[in-house]
């Protein structure tokens, strides 16, 4: 996914550097440039990028990996309408409706912010994002304030990824329900966060003294405050590649920046019904 993000954001920068808008001085700030709290951006980034991509064809190779497809799908509103199976089934509990093409509103997904998040059960499972045989994927938008998950279900039909349905379920029905309940408490309560640390947390990250080396270390609950990352609190994304699995006792929370090189992995393990942070990788 990253190679598409880098290339297209570079295109956006080129367009932006073409000159000031009429009547706007260098000291003026566009009204739509304000970034919302909780790392959620307005359309100041998403819409110019989407507009620049609106008439660009999607590379054929993007249908091989779902990660490459979903970025193009999110950024190109014309492509998005072509890759939805209309009338689109929208399911919320016992309520079901069919959306026409005219009723569909463009969905930008993670394009409205500068990062996206993923959940995995193991480091080995993370390799599934490179598996070209995956023909089913679900993009989840997990809203902690409403306790709901909106699932966009995609299937690869005749070699082309298509959005086939949209479903809304309560977080309690998710295969990751236990971890999601824990995560929200962990991200919003500093005292609970400290209580949910392993006695020692394995740390891997760049060596501040060598740009080409990495270092290993140990973080203790006493030193955690100096290392604690800022985590999204209101809403996170997840992508299920293939068929969902029953929740296990290990969970990797991955936060990846969009074209800025940011990478954060938090490993949690559950013992006696309690989740604990055991490893952090940056």
Backbone bond lengths (Angstrom), bond angles and torsions (degrees), N, CA, C in turn:
res aa  C-N    CA-C-N  psi(-1)  N-CA   C-N-CA  omega(-1)  CA-C   N-CA-C  phi
1 X - - - 1.463 - - 1.520 111.20 -
2 X 1.346 117.06 -35.90 1.463 120.98 -170.81 1.516 112.68 -61.94
3 X 1.348 118.10 -34.70 1.462 118.31 -176.35 1.528 110.81 -65.86
4 X 1.332 117.85 -33.68 1.459 120.69 176.38 1.522 110.64 -70.08
5 X 1.316 117.17 -39.72 1.459 121.57 -179.84 1.515 110.81 -62.54
6 X 1.324 116.52 -46.56 1.464 120.81 -178.59 1.519 110.32 -62.12
7 X 1.324 118.10 -48.82 1.455 121.80 -176.61 1.514 111.83 -61.87
8 X 1.323 116.22 -43.57 1.455 119.34 -175.19 1.520 112.47 -76.97
9 X 1.314 117.99 -32.16 1.450 119.12 175.03 1.528 110.84 -68.92
10 X 1.332 116.06 -33.10 1.473 119.01 174.04 1.530 110.24 -62.63
11 X 1.339 116.21 -40.34 1.458 120.51 177.34 1.517 110.33 -60.63
12 X 1.322 116.31 -42.30 1.464 120.73 179.12 1.523 111.17 -62.06
13 X 1.333 117.49 -41.37 1.458 120.93 179.53 1.519 111.28 -63.62
14 X 1.328 116.60 -38.79 1.468 120.27 179.07 1.519 110.33 -63.12
15 X 1.356 115.25 -43.97 1.457 119.59 179.19 1.514 110.99 -64.13
16 X 1.347 116.26 -39.61 1.464 120.53 -177.07 1.521 111.81 -68.12
17 X 1.336 116.81 -28.48 1.468 120.62 -176.64 1.529 112.58 -85.75
18 X 1.311 116.65 4.87 1.458 120.46 -176.78 1.508 114.13 -70.62
19 X 1.330 117.83 -9.63 1.463 120.67 179.54 1.501 110.61 136.68
20 X 1.342 116.42 161.79 1.453 121.20 179.10 1.512 110.22 -74.53
21 X 1.331 115.78 152.58 1.450 120.49 174.63 1.526 108.74 -68.55
22 X 1.327 114.52 154.63 1.461 119.32 -179.57 1.519 110.29 -58.36
23 X 1.351 115.44 132.24 1.449 119.53 176.96 1.507 114.23 80.87
24 X 1.328 119.07 5.55 1.469 121.56 -178.40 1.516 109.45 -115.54
25 X 1.303 116.76 122.80 1.456 120.51 179.26 1.512 109.43 -86.76
26 X 1.319 115.77 171.83 1.451 120.31 -179.27 1.507 111.72 -65.47
27 X 1.335 117.71 -25.98 1.460 120.77 -177.52 1.520 112.78 -85.05
28 X 1.331 117.32 -10.65 1.453 120.06 -178.11 1.514 110.58 -82.81
29 X 1.309 115.67 141.77 1.452 121.34 178.76 1.516 109.14 -110.16
30 X 1.356 119.33 125.72 1.449 121.12 179.03 1.522 110.31 -57.01
31 X 1.323 115.77 145.32 1.467 120.28 -177.06 1.508 112.46 -63.52
32 X 1.332 117.37 -25.58 1.460 119.26 -176.01 1.518 112.97 -97.02
33 X 1.327 118.23 16.82 1.452 120.25 -176.51 1.517 113.38 -91.55
34 X 1.330 117.54 -3.78 1.457 121.00 -178.28 1.516 110.19 -70.70
35 X 1.326 116.69 132.73 1.463 121.15 176.97 1.510 108.51 -92.46
36 X 1.342 116.50 131.31 1.454 120.62 -179.61 1.513 110.13 -72.78
37 X 1.345 116.53 163.83 1.460 120.99 178.11 1.514 110.55 -71.57
38 X 1.335 115.47 170.57 1.470 122.49 -179.63 1.512 111.57 61.53
39 X 1.353 115.52 31.33 1.462 122.67 174.33 1.514 113.29 62.35
40 X 1.335 118.99 23.52 1.453 121.09 178.21 1.511 108.99 -104.94
41 X 1.329 116.94 124.49 1.459 121.47 -175.86 1.513 111.13 -96.12
42 X 1.341 115.60 161.23 1.445 120.66 172.00 1.518 108.14 -82.13
43 X 1.342 116.05 -170.63 1.461 120.08 -178.53 1.518 112.60 -79.13
44 X 1.337 118.83 6.94 1.460 120.56 -177.73 1.516 112.22 -59.86
45 X 1.329 117.13 -28.63 1.455 120.85 176.44 1.517 110.44 -98.03
46 X 1.315 116.62 -45.78 1.461 120.97 -172.12 1.515 112.51 -64.03
47 X 1.345 118.30 -46.03 1.447 120.14 -172.55 1.527 113.88 -69.34
48 X 1.363 121.29 -45.49 1.467 119.29 176.40 1.526 111.81 -59.39
49 X 1.330 116.58 -40.52 1.456 119.29 178.71 1.503 110.37 -65.20
50 X 1.343 116.66 -43.67 1.459 120.25 -180.00 1.524 110.67 -63.95
51 X 1.349 116.83 -40.90 1.453 120.06 179.58 1.521 111.50 -62.72
52 X 1.336 116.34 -39.82 1.460 119.68 -179.72 1.513 112.16 -68.56
53 X 1.346 116.72 -22.87 1.467 120.71 -178.63 1.514 113.08 -97.12
54 X 1.315 117.86 -9.11 1.466 121.78 -168.57 1.523 113.31 -53.98
55 X 1.319 117.32 -35.21 1.459 120.12 -176.56 1.527 113.17 -107.75
56 X 1.330 116.19 10.91 1.462 119.32 179.37 1.526 110.19 -88.84
57 X 1.328 118.20 133.02 1.467 119.88 177.10 1.521 110.23 -71.81
58 X 1.333 116.25 146.67 1.452 120.05 177.69 1.524 109.45 -77.36
59 X 1.336 118.30 133.10 1.471 119.95 176.75 1.524 110.73 -56.92
60 X 1.321 117.58 138.92 1.457 120.88 -178.70 1.522 111.88 -58.90
61 X 1.337 115.82 -33.08 1.465 119.73 -178.62 1.522 112.10 -65.52
62 X 1.332 117.71 -19.06 1.466 120.10 -177.16 1.516 112.55 -68.55
63 X 1.326 117.57 -17.95 1.466 120.01 177.22 1.525 112.07 -80.42
64 X 1.334 117.22 -8.00 1.463 119.69 -179.34 1.523 110.95 -76.49
65 X 1.319 117.31 -43.84 1.462 121.82 179.87 1.521 109.63 -113.13
66 X 1.328 116.45 132.74 1.450 119.68 -177.95 1.521 111.38 -62.08
67 X 1.329 118.34 -36.13 1.464 120.95 179.60 1.522 111.38 -57.10
68 X 1.332 117.04 -43.35 1.461 120.23 -179.98 1.522 110.69 -68.64
69 X 1.314 116.29 -39.34 1.461 119.85 -179.87 1.529 111.71 -64.39
70 X 1.341 117.61 -47.38 1.459 120.01 -172.05 1.527 111.30 -65.04
71 X 1.335 117.73 -31.94 1.458 118.44 175.95 1.524 111.00 -64.99
72 X 1.326 116.66 -46.41 1.461 120.03 177.57 1.523 111.10 -62.13
73 X 1.312 116.72 -40.56 1.459 122.68 179.95 1.526 110.53 -61.40
74 X 1.338 116.69 -42.26 1.462 121.25 -178.14 1.521 111.94 -71.91
75 X 1.328 117.59 -33.44 1.457 121.47 -172.47 1.524 114.33 -90.53
76 X 1.332 117.48 -21.04 1.463 121.35 -173.72 1.524 109.90 -115.39
77 X 1.344 116.63 101.66 1.462 119.95 -174.29 1.525 112.73 -66.13
78 X 1.337 118.32 -31.70 1.460 119.95 178.11 1.520 111.07 -69.89
79 X 1.325 116.03 -43.36 1.458 120.21 176.64 1.531 110.22 -61.72
80 X 1.335 115.72 -38.69 1.463 119.99 -177.65 1.525 111.21 -56.96
81 X 1.301 117.60 -44.86 1.458 120.65 -179.24 1.527 111.70 -67.63
82 X 1.329 116.06 -30.11 1.466 119.28 178.60 1.525 112.20 -73.67
83 X 1.343 116.26 -23.37 1.450 119.91 -175.07 1.537 112.82 -107.40
84 X 1.314 116.64 29.71 1.461 121.68 173.92 1.512 108.35 -118.21
85 X 1.306 116.69 134.56 1.455 122.30 -179.77 1.532 108.48 -83.84
86 X 1.340 115.41 92.43 1.466 121.28 179.65 1.526 110.45 -88.33
87 X 1.346 117.52 147.00 1.464 126.87 -6.69 1.527 110.29 -67.34
88 X 1.328 115.66 136.05 1.456 122.00 -173.20 1.529 110.84 -86.87
89 X 1.325 115.79 127.35 1.463 120.18 177.79 1.524 110.16 -73.43
90 X 1.333 116.28 126.81 1.451 123.10 176.27 1.523 107.70 -121.42
91 X 1.334 115.79 117.36 1.461 121.34 -171.96 1.518 109.79 -119.88
92 X 1.320 115.67 130.12 1.466 122.14 176.63 1.520 107.21 -139.92
93 X 1.340 116.02 97.71 1.456 120.70 -175.80 1.514 110.51 64.17
94 X 1.320 117.02 -125.30 1.461 121.13 179.64 1.523 112.06 -86.97
95 X 1.331 116.20 -5.22 1.458 120.30 -178.61 1.517 110.72 -91.11
96 X 1.310 117.08 130.98 1.462 122.09 178.39 1.514 109.33 -136.35
97 X 1.322 115.68 136.23 1.455 120.74 176.81 1.519 109.70 -139.53
98 X 1.321 115.23 163.44 1.450 121.49 178.64 1.519 109.18 -113.21
99 X 1.327 116.32 125.08 1.461 121.27 -179.95 1.521 110.22 -96.72
100 X 1.319 115.95 134.36 1.458 120.77 174.78 1.521 109.81 -86.65
101 X 1.306 117.05 169.93 1.464 121.01 178.55 1.527 110.91 -61.05
102 X 1.333 116.89 -35.20 1.456 120.97 -179.80 1.530 111.98 -69.28
103 X 1.318 117.28 -26.86 1.467 121.23 -178.72 1.526 112.83 -84.80
104 X 1.312 117.72 -16.54 1.469 121.07 -175.97 1.514 111.16 -71.73
105 X 1.323 116.93 133.78 1.455 123.64 174.41 1.522 109.03 -107.65
106 X 1.317 116.84 131.19 1.461 121.60 -176.38 1.520 110.93 -54.60
107 X 1.321 116.26 132.06 1.463 122.61 179.79 1.522 108.93 -107.89
108 X 1.335 116.50 122.75 1.466 121.00 -176.79 1.530 113.26 -92.60
109 X 1.314 118.05 -12.41 1.463 121.86 -179.04 1.543 109.81 53.36
110 X 1.330 116.11 -130.79 1.472 121.49 -175.13 1.521 113.21 -75.72
111 X 1.342 118.27 -2.44 1.458 120.22 179.63 1.524 112.18 -65.93
112 X 1.317 118.34 -14.13 1.456 121.68 -179.75 1.527 112.15 -86.18
113 X 1.300 117.79 -1.34 1.461 120.39 -179.87 1.523 108.45 -140.11
114 X 1.328 117.31 176.08 1.461 119.50 -173.92 1.523 112.88 -100.35
115 X 1.327 117.83 17.77 1.459 121.06 178.42 1.523 110.05 -157.08
116 X 1.328 115.76 167.15 1.456 120.81 169.49 1.520 107.87 -139.89
117 X 1.312 116.50 161.66 1.465 121.40 -176.51 1.519 110.69 -124.68
118 X 1.330 115.34 153.54 1.460 122.26 179.15 1.520 109.27 -140.88
119 X 1.326 116.33 154.75 1.460 122.42 175.75 1.523 109.18 -123.04
120 X 1.329 115.95 131.35 1.465 121.68 176.92 1.518 109.69 -131.69
121 X 1.329 115.50 159.27 1.465 120.49 178.91 1.522 113.06 -93.49
122 X 1.333 117.36 -11.66 1.466 121.17 179.82 1.523 108.76 -167.51
123 X 1.326 115.67 163.71 1.465 119.64 176.01 1.522 110.30 -65.26
124 X 1.314 117.04 -34.05 1.460 120.58 178.76 1.529 110.94 -64.26
125 X 1.334 116.62 -38.23 1.463 120.05 -179.25 1.522 111.33 -65.46
126 X 1.322 117.49 -24.56 1.460 120.39 -179.80 1.529 111.83 -62.18
127 X 1.321 117.07 -22.40 1.459 120.93 -179.65 1.521 112.37 -68.92
128 X 1.342 117.27 -13.88 1.463 120.00 -176.96 1.522 111.36 -64.22
129 X 1.334 117.64 -22.98 1.469 119.74 -179.90 1.526 111.26 -64.27
130 X 1.342 117.65 -18.41 1.466 122.01 179.32 1.525 112.44 -99.70
131 X 1.324 116.89 5.69 1.459 122.01 -176.20 1.528 109.96 -85.91
132 X 1.339 116.78 111.58 1.460 120.70 -177.60 1.523 112.61 -76.91
133 X 1.332 117.78 -5.73 1.472 120.29 179.48 1.527 112.34 -87.39
134 X 1.327 117.95 -7.08 1.465 121.18 179.43 1.534 109.18 -67.13
135 X 1.320 116.41 125.31 1.461 121.26 -178.39 1.525 113.51 -119.00
136 X 1.334 116.84 5.77 1.457 120.98 -178.61 1.531 107.67 -143.04
137 X 1.308 116.88 134.53 1.465 120.84 179.71 1.529 109.16 -151.10
138 X 1.320 114.75 150.89 1.466 120.59 179.97 1.528 108.64 -130.40
139 X 1.322 116.71 122.89 1.449 121.64 174.03 1.526 107.46 -93.38
140 X 1.339 115.84 121.05 1.452 120.91 -177.89 1.526 110.56 -107.20
141 X 1.319 115.87 130.88 1.464 122.52 171.39 1.523 105.89 -108.99
142 X 1.323 116.44 108.70 1.461 122.95 -170.59 1.529 109.06 -101.52
143 X 1.318 116.27 112.47 1.466 122.46 -176.32 1.524 109.62 -105.02
144 X 1.322 116.26 109.76 1.459 120.26 -177.78 1.532 112.16 -74.41
145 X 1.326 117.12 -28.49 1.467 118.85 -178.29 1.526 112.46 -69.41
146 X 1.330 117.92 -29.76 1.463 121.28 178.79 1.524 112.58 -104.88
147 X 1.341 116.46 -10.41 1.459 119.85 -178.48 1.514 113.34 70.11
148 X 1.332 116.80 26.13 1.466 120.88 -176.23 1.524 111.22 -122.33
149 X 1.321 115.32 153.57 1.462 122.83 173.89 1.520 107.95 -121.74
150 X 1.326 116.70 123.83 1.463 121.06 173.70 1.518 106.99 -97.30
151 X 1.317 116.01 119.07 1.460 122.13 -176.48 1.526 110.34 -107.20
152 X 1.323 116.25 121.52 1.458 121.43 173.65 1.528 107.12 -99.39
153 X 1.315 115.60 115.10 1.463 121.94 -172.64 1.522 109.87 -97.24
154 X 1.333 115.82 124.55 1.461 122.18 -179.86 1.521 110.64 -117.27
155 X 1.330 115.51 141.72 1.463 121.76 174.47 1.521 108.24 -132.31
156 X 1.323 115.69 144.26 1.456 119.36 176.73 1.523 107.79 -90.91
157 X 1.314 115.42 109.93 1.452 122.63 -176.03 1.526 109.56 -110.58
158 X 1.321 116.19 119.87 1.473 121.14 -178.76 1.528 111.11 53.57
159 X 1.328 115.09 38.90 1.457 120.90 175.11 1.508 115.04 85.94
160 X 1.347 117.97 -1.26 1.470 120.72 -177.36 1.526 109.82 -121.29
161 X 1.333 116.74 130.40 1.456 120.89 177.59 1.527 109.90 -70.30
162 X 1.354 115.41 134.29 1.455 121.79 -179.97 1.525 109.76 -135.67
163 X 1.329 116.53 140.82 1.458 121.06 170.76 1.519 107.26 -78.21
164 X 1.342 117.47 118.49 1.464 120.76 -172.87 1.520 113.74 -107.74
165 X 1.326 118.88 -19.94 1.463 120.59 177.02 1.524 109.96 -166.40
166 X 1.330 115.69 161.09 1.461 123.43 174.15 1.522 107.37 -126.65
167 X 1.327 116.18 125.60 1.455 120.23 -177.25 1.524 110.13 -126.88
168 X 1.318 116.36 142.92 1.461 122.12 175.16 1.521 108.82 -115.89
169 X 1.338 115.58 125.73 1.456 120.54 179.06 1.528 108.77 -131.58
170 X 1.327 118.24 155.83 1.471 119.66 173.44 1.522 110.26 -72.42
171 X 1.323 117.12 150.10 1.460 120.77 178.66 1.523 111.11 -55.61
172 X 1.325 116.78 -32.55 1.469 120.87 -178.70 1.516 112.70 -62.43
173 X 1.347 118.74 -19.31 1.460 121.72 179.66 1.529 112.56 -95.27
174 X 1.313 116.36 -1.31 1.461 120.17 -179.59 1.522 110.89 -73.23
175 X 1.325 116.59 149.37 1.461 120.84 173.18 1.522 111.36 -64.86
176 X 1.335 116.45 -17.93 1.463 121.43 179.24 1.528 111.59 -105.61
177 X 1.327 117.50 21.86 1.470 121.76 -172.12 1.520 112.86 -54.60
178 X 1.322 117.38 -47.62 1.464 120.48 -177.45 1.526 110.69 -61.30
179 X 1.322 116.46 -45.79 1.463 118.86 -178.26 1.523 111.34 -69.04
180 X 1.317 118.30 -40.17 1.463 120.76 -178.30 1.528 111.03 -63.27
181 X 1.307 117.24 -40.36 1.469 120.45 176.40 1.527 110.06 -62.44
182 X 1.329 115.41 -43.26 1.466 119.99 177.55 1.526 111.13 -64.46
183 X 1.339 116.77 -46.41 1.462 120.53 -175.87 1.526 111.37 -57.68
184 X 1.323 117.00 -45.72 1.465 119.38 -177.73 1.528 110.83 -61.28
185 X 1.317 116.82 -40.51 1.464 120.90 177.40 1.527 109.74 -65.79
186 X 1.313 117.23 -41.96 1.461 123.57 179.82 1.527 111.22 -62.13
187 X 1.342 116.94 -40.66 1.465 121.27 -175.58 1.524 113.10 -78.42
188 X 1.334 117.61 -21.65 1.467 120.09 -172.91 1.525 114.17 -110.41
189 X 1.328 118.52 -9.36 1.465 121.79 -175.36 1.527 108.78 -128.02
190 X 1.325 117.24 105.40 1.468 120.93 -175.02 1.528 112.06 -64.69
191 X 1.321 117.16 -35.07 1.470 119.85 178.94 1.524 110.16 -67.23
192 X 1.327 116.02 -45.72 1.468 120.23 178.10 1.530 109.99 -63.75
193 X 1.327 116.75 -35.75 1.459 120.51 179.21 1.529 110.43 -60.48
194 X 1.320 116.80 -46.56 1.463 120.47 179.37 1.526 111.15 -63.88
195 X 1.316 116.31 -38.15 1.468 120.77 179.22 1.525 111.93 -68.30
196 X 1.347 116.85 -19.31 1.461 121.40 -176.69 1.519 112.68 -100.56
197 X 1.328 116.48 19.96 1.459 121.26 176.45 1.518 110.12 -95.56
198 X 1.311 115.59 142.61 1.457 119.59 171.99 1.535 108.72 -65.88
199 X 1.307 117.16 161.73 1.472 119.78 -179.27 1.525 111.48 -58.66
200 X 1.337 116.60 -28.30 1.465 121.59 171.64 1.520 107.97 -145.26
201 X 1.328 115.76 136.64 1.460 121.60 -178.93 1.520 108.38 -110.01
202 X 1.326 116.54 122.74 1.456 120.61 177.44 1.524 108.63 -70.61
203 X 1.342 116.30 127.83 1.460 121.55 -178.90 1.519 110.46 -117.30
204 X 1.345 115.74 132.10 1.458 122.19 172.73 1.516 107.93 -128.37
205 X 1.349 115.24 132.03 1.454 118.09 -179.14 1.513 111.55 -167.22
206 X 1.331 116.90 177.74 1.467 120.59 179.93 1.523 111.20 -65.63
207 X 1.308 115.18 144.06 1.463 121.26 177.28 1.521 109.03 -79.13
208 X 1.335 118.70 118.24 1.477 119.92 -178.12 1.519 113.25 -64.09
209 X 1.342 117.50 -16.29 1.463 121.04 -178.76 1.525 113.03 -98.72
210 X 1.353 116.39 -4.43 1.464 119.95 -178.00 1.525 108.16 -149.35
211 X 1.326 116.35 111.87 1.464 121.08 -176.25 1.523 112.85 -64.05
212 X 1.333 118.05 -18.35 1.460 120.83 -175.45 1.529 112.51 -107.87
213 X 1.314 116.70 7.96 1.468 119.89 -177.04 1.522 110.85 -123.10
214 X 1.325 114.98 160.26 1.455 121.42 175.80 1.525 109.03 -120.40
215 X 1.309 115.40 160.56 1.448 119.45 -177.42 1.527 110.19 -130.63
216 X 1.323 115.77 152.78 1.454 123.07 174.06 1.521 108.53 -112.95
217 X 1.311 115.35 147.71 1.450 118.84 178.37 1.515 110.86 -161.89
218 X 1.310 115.78 -172.06 1.456 122.24 -178.97 1.529 108.75 -130.86
219 X 1.321 115.18 132.11 1.466 121.95 174.54 1.526 107.47 -108.40
220 X 1.303 116.52 133.57 1.467 120.82 176.60 1.529 108.92 -106.72
221 X 1.327 117.75 162.56 1.476 119.65 176.90 1.520 112.72 -55.37
222 X 1.335 117.49 -30.49 1.456 121.31 -179.38 1.532 112.33 -69.85
223 X 1.324 117.22 -29.27 1.463 121.31 -178.53 1.528 112.69 -103.64
224 X 1.319 117.23 1.50 1.459 121.67 -173.85 1.533 112.92 -58.32
225 X 1.306 117.67 -39.16 1.462 121.25 -175.39 1.526 112.09 -54.73
226 X 1.316 117.17 -33.31 1.460 120.86 -178.93 1.528 112.21 -74.19
227 X 1.328 117.37 -18.99 1.465 121.27 -176.45 1.523 112.66 -111.08
228 X 1.323 118.32 -15.49 1.461 122.33 -171.94 1.530 111.48 -55.84
229 X 1.340 118.28 123.28 1.465 121.08 179.62 1.533 110.79 -82.35
230 X 1.315 115.84 158.32 1.457 121.51 173.65 1.530 107.66 -81.02
231 X 1.317 117.16 122.60 1.456 121.81 -175.85 1.522 110.78 -111.93
232 X 1.344 117.41 145.84 1.472 119.61 176.07 1.521 110.04 -64.14
233 X 1.328 115.53 138.88 1.461 120.37 -172.79 1.527 113.94 -112.07
234 X 1.319 117.08 -33.73 1.463 119.79 -172.98 1.522 113.61 -90.37
235 X 1.325 115.44 -35.05 1.459 118.92 -173.67 1.525 110.09 -156.16
236 X 1.319 117.29 141.69 1.458 122.06 174.42 1.522 109.16 -135.30
237 X 1.322 115.40 161.84 1.460 121.98 174.67 1.525 109.56 -103.15
238 X 1.296 115.20 158.49 1.458 121.55 167.85 1.520 107.56 -150.90
239 X 1.327 116.06 149.38 1.455 121.02 174.62 1.523 107.99 -123.53
240 X 1.318 115.60 125.89 1.461 121.57 175.25 1.521 107.17 -97.72
241 X 1.311 116.79 117.28 1.460 122.07 179.73 1.533 108.40 -97.16
242 X 1.317 117.40 120.03 1.460 119.99 -175.81 1.525 109.68 78.86
243 X 1.309 115.68 -157.91 1.457 120.64 -178.40 1.530 110.55 -80.63
244 X 1.343 117.30 140.45 1.467 119.97 -179.16 1.522 111.64 -65.66
245 X 1.332 115.11 150.60 1.460 121.30 178.92 1.517 110.31 -111.19
246 X 1.305 115.37 154.12 1.452 120.29 176.54 1.523 108.91 -64.90
247 X 1.327 116.03 140.54 1.456 121.13 -176.59 1.524 111.37 -61.29
248 X 1.346 115.67 130.70 1.448 121.07 178.01 1.519 111.21 -99.77
249 X 1.323 115.75 -159.23 1.463 121.39 -177.54 1.524 113.25 -104.74
250 X 1.344 116.47 10.31 1.462 121.87 174.71 1.518 108.18 -130.57
251 X 1.317 116.45 138.70 1.462 119.95 178.08 1.519 109.54 -141.95
252 X 1.333 115.75 129.49 1.456 122.27 175.00 1.522 108.29 -104.17
253 X 1.328 115.67 119.70 1.456 121.66 175.21 1.526 106.87 -98.47
254 X 1.332 116.78 117.59 1.463 122.01 -175.40 1.521 109.24 -113.99
255 X 1.318 115.97 127.86 1.465 122.18 175.51 1.517 107.61 -119.02
256 X 1.333 116.17 120.40 1.465 120.83 -177.52 1.513 110.26 -122.06
257 X 1.322 115.23 132.53 1.451 119.86 176.48 1.509 111.05 -75.10
258 X 1.318 115.74 155.12 1.458 121.34 178.04 1.522 108.09 -94.14
259 X 1.319 115.96 104.13 1.470 123.66 176.20 1.516 113.63 63.68
260 X 1.347 118.56 21.43 1.461 119.01 177.32 1.527 112.51 -123.01
261 X 1.330 117.65 5.45 1.455 121.21 175.23 1.516 115.51 80.55
262 X 1.330 117.42 -2.42 1.461 120.05 -179.08 1.524 110.73 -67.21
263 X 1.316 116.55 133.74 1.471 121.62 178.06 1.521 107.86 -148.16
264 X 1.320 115.44 124.74 1.457 121.47 178.62 1.515 108.55 -136.66
265 X 1.339 116.01 129.20 1.460 121.13 175.63 1.523 108.90 -125.97
266 X 1.301 115.33 125.14 1.459 121.54 175.93 1.525 108.05 -114.85
267 X 1.321 116.52 125.08 1.462 121.32 179.79 1.517 109.59 -103.95
268 X 1.323 115.75 125.17 1.460 122.02 179.31 1.528 109.12 -118.03
269 X 1.318 115.91 143.04 1.454 121.00 175.82 1.530 109.17 -126.99
270 X 1.340 115.07 143.14 1.454 120.35 -179.01 1.525 110.01 -105.97
271 X 1.325 115.24 127.94 1.465 122.04 177.71 1.518 108.51 -138.08
272 X 1.333 115.84 130.88 1.471 121.15 -178.15 1.526 111.39 54.68
273 X 1.344 115.44 36.21 1.457 120.82 176.58 1.510 115.49 80.62
274 X 1.345 118.09 2.93 1.460 121.26 -177.65 1.528 110.52 -117.33
275 X 1.337 115.77 133.01 1.448 121.06 176.74 1.528 110.09 -86.06
276 X 1.342 115.99 139.64 1.461 121.93 177.96 1.519 109.70 -135.41
277 X 1.336 116.50 139.64 1.463 121.33 174.40 1.517 108.75 -76.37
278 X 1.336 117.02 124.63 1.471 121.15 -177.17 1.529 113.31 -116.88
279 X 1.345 117.74 -18.25 1.474 118.67 -175.84 1.530 109.51 -154.57
280 X 1.316 116.27 143.52 1.461 122.58 173.63 1.512 109.11 -132.48
281 X 1.327 115.69 129.55 1.458 122.09 179.09 1.515 108.55 -125.01
282 X 1.340 115.86 131.99 1.464 120.29 178.01 1.529 109.47 -125.96
